[in-house]
């Protein structure tokens, strides 16, 4: 049961990090109407950030590692996509 709980918390960490990054992107997505949409943007960031913080505080030391590892794993995966994009993709040839 311990391994299953650690795997579940790792997956929860992945999901929460995904949703937190998506909530941060709402600033860019809704910039054209940020004057009226800022409550949604702030609510999303505070909601998912608060969920991550609450889980970190609420979980015990042994379980906290699995959740934090899930958060860190997704963040590193997400950032590695930017590195791979610049290493693999080349700039298109200029149009003449």
C-alpha beads as a LAMMPS data file, in Angstrom:
LAMMPS data file: protein, C-alpha beads

96 atoms
95 bonds

1 atom types
1 bond types

-500.0 500.0 xlo xhi
-500.0 500.0 ylo yhi
-500.0 500.0 zlo zhi

Masses

1 110.0

Atoms # bond

1 1 1 0.000 0.000 0.000
2 1 1 2.889 2.357 0.666
3 1 1 4.211 2.114 -2.887
4 1 1 0.719 2.607 -4.319
5 1 1 0.216 5.716 -2.168
6 1 1 3.589 7.104 -3.274
7 1 1 2.748 6.524 -6.934
8 1 1 -0.644 8.174 -6.470
9 1 1 0.940 11.207 -4.781
10 1 1 3.579 11.423 -7.514
11 1 1 0.810 11.470 -10.126
12 1 1 -1.086 14.083 -8.122
13 1 1 2.060 16.201 -8.063
14 1 1 2.311 15.908 -11.847
15 1 1 -1.304 16.956 -12.268
16 1 1 -1.130 19.891 -9.861
17 1 1 2.003 21.221 -11.548
18 1 1 0.339 20.901 -14.952
19 1 1 -2.705 22.825 -13.754
20 1 1 -0.557 25.465 -12.054
21 1 1 1.366 26.105 -15.278
22 1 1 -1.915 26.224 -17.198
23 1 1 -3.286 28.739 -14.689
24 1 1 -0.200 30.889 -15.177
25 1 1 -0.756 30.835 -18.937
26 1 1 -4.227 32.266 -18.443
27 1 1 -2.558 35.652 -18.019
28 1 1 -1.408 35.468 -21.636
29 1 1 -4.568 33.808 -22.891
30 1 1 -6.868 36.418 -21.414
31 1 1 -4.641 39.473 -21.765
32 1 1 -6.948 41.043 -24.346
33 1 1 -9.668 41.223 -21.721
34 1 1 -7.569 41.289 -18.560
35 1 1 -9.568 44.228 -17.237
36 1 1 -12.591 42.002 -16.738
37 1 1 -10.956 38.567 -16.536
38 1 1 -8.372 39.216 -13.837
39 1 1 -10.518 37.616 -11.101
40 1 1 -10.531 34.343 -13.054
41 1 1 -6.779 34.551 -13.596
42 1 1 -6.020 35.269 -9.963
43 1 1 -8.479 32.641 -8.767
44 1 1 -6.825 29.988 -10.915
45 1 1 -3.296 30.785 -9.804
46 1 1 -4.218 31.088 -6.138
47 1 1 -6.408 27.995 -6.285
48 1 1 -3.831 25.638 -7.779
49 1 1 -0.938 27.246 -5.911
50 1 1 -2.910 26.954 -2.700
51 1 1 -3.740 23.329 -3.443
52 1 1 -0.040 22.576 -3.929
53 1 1 0.916 24.446 -0.764
54 1 1 -1.833 22.771 1.253
55 1 1 -0.773 19.338 0.058
56 1 1 2.853 20.056 0.931
57 1 1 1.912 21.241 4.421
58 1 1 -0.680 18.534 5.026
59 1 1 1.387 15.543 3.915
60 1 1 3.845 13.895 6.248
61 1 1 7.574 13.847 5.564
62 1 1 7.574 10.481 3.801
63 1 1 4.606 11.281 1.586
64 1 1 5.690 14.849 0.910
65 1 1 8.718 13.593 -1.042
66 1 1 6.564 11.755 -3.572
67 1 1 4.338 14.778 -4.152
68 1 1 7.278 17.177 -4.475
69 1 1 9.037 14.770 -6.809
70 1 1 5.938 14.775 -9.023
71 1 1 5.872 18.588 -9.047
72 1 1 9.567 18.789 -9.848
73 1 1 9.436 16.027 -12.476
74 1 1 6.720 17.763 -14.471
75 1 1 8.390 21.147 -14.156
76 1 1 11.690 19.720 -15.443
77 1 1 9.872 17.913 -18.254
78 1 1 8.056 21.104 -19.223
79 1 1 11.221 23.189 -19.209
80 1 1 13.095 20.526 -21.172
81 1 1 10.603 20.950 -24.004
82 1 1 11.873 24.493 -24.491
83 1 1 15.482 23.301 -24.604
84 1 1 14.643 20.550 -27.077
85 1 1 12.716 22.957 -29.240
86 1 1 15.718 25.209 -29.657
87 1 1 18.142 22.324 -30.172
88 1 1 16.027 20.337 -32.622
89 1 1 14.045 22.909 -34.525
90 1 1 15.879 25.208 -36.829
91 1 1 14.890 28.617 -37.958
92 1 1 13.127 28.555 -41.312
93 1 1 14.916 29.919 -44.317
94 1 1 14.093 33.563 -45.010
95 1 1 11.524 34.214 -47.667
96 1 1 12.912 35.904 -50.755

Bonds

1 1 1 2
2 1 2 3
3 1 3 4
4 1 4 5
5 1 5 6
6 1 6 7
7 1 7 8
8 1 8 9
9 1 9 10
10 1 10 11
11 1 11 12
12 1 12 13
13 1 13 14
14 1 14 15
15 1 15 16
16 1 16 17
17 1 17 18
18 1 18 19
19 1 19 20
20 1 20 21
21 1 21 22
22 1 22 23
23 1 23 24
24 1 24 25
25 1 25 26
26 1 26 27
27 1 27 28
28 1 28 29
29 1 29 30
30 1 30 31
31 1 31 32
32 1 32 33
33 1 33 34
34 1 34 35
35 1 35 36
36 1 36 37
37 1 37 38
38 1 38 39
39 1 39 40
40 1 40 41
41 1 41 42
42 1 42 43
43 1 43 44
44 1 44 45
45 1 45 46
46 1 46 47
47 1 47 48
48 1 48 49
49 1 49 50
50 1 50 51
51 1 51 52
52 1 52 53
53 1 53 54
54 1 54 55
55 1 55 56
56 1 56 57
57 1 57 58
58 1 58 59
59 1 59 60
60 1 60 61
61 1 61 62
62 1 62 63
63 1 63 64
64 1 64 65
65 1 65 66
66 1 66 67
67 1 67 68
68 1 68 69
69 1 69 70
70 1 70 71
71 1 71 72
72 1 72 73
73 1 73 74
74 1 74 75
75 1 75 76
76 1 76 77
77 1 77 78
78 1 78 79
79 1 79 80
80 1 80 81
81 1 81 82
82 1 82 83
83 1 83 84
84 1 84 85
85 1 85 86
86 1 86 87
87 1 87 88
88 1 88 89
89 1 89 90
90 1 90 91
91 1 91 92
92 1 92 93
93 1 93 94
94 1 94 95
95 1 95 96
